[in-house]
Amino acid sequence: QVQVVESGGGLVQPGGSLRLSCAASGSIFMINRMGWYRQAPGKQRELVATVTSGHNINYADSVKGRFTIARNNALNTVYLQMNSLKPEDTAVYYCNSLGYDSSRKVYDIWGQGTQVTVSS
């Protein structure tokens, strides 16, 4: 069984920074992609940023130039450095991991989410 655990959310003032971390663990054979999504109240979950095992990175247009995703393959961990935060970045941020478990079956796992609130 594979699981992911997020950490690092909190309350920050506009213009501030936060760093989110997500670690995948369990019966993992290979991780193809890890990434971050977010869901604001009353809105659908949306992509923030993803990174593949080959370090191909994709960002939502709304966070380009402000957020940076990084992955440590050895630790099965992904980070999201969020700078110049805006009130509209307020949301629950979810980590996702896509890959193969030790039985060579595809898994697609979500974390329980971490709240990010940007407010003065």
ABEGO torsion letter per residue (X at the ends): XBBBBBBGBEBBBBGBBBBBBBBBBEBBABBABBBBBBBBBGBBBBBABBBBAAGBBBBBAAABGABBBBBBAAAGBBBBBBBGBBAAABBBBBBBBBBBBAAGBBBBBBBAEBBBBBBX
